[in-house]
Amino acid sequence: MSIMSAIALYAVIWFLTMFLVLPFRLTTQGEAGDVVPGTPSSAPSDAQMLRKVKLVTILATGAFIVIAGIIISEVITYDMIESVTRSR
């Protein structure tokens, strides 16, 4: 795996993890009872983005290590995937 492939893989894993984590512990302005004029009541009242970015970075780094280890050690190869998904 080249450096650029590793960076691309990490970026994909990081953003996928971020989109999965974003709705966790989300309190909307409507639930909090403090809707700012001009915003929908479903807008977050306190998104806690720094906390979520830290959590996502930890989770994505762990997932990257596992996935990159599988790719580098060739436990699963492209030929294995192709043999399973090949149409007969």
Protein Blocks (a to p, Z undefined) as FASTA:
>chain_A
ZZklmmmmmmmmmmmmmmmmmmgopacfklnopacehiafkbcfblolmmmmmmmmmmmm
mmmmmmmmmmmnomacfklmmmmmpcZZ
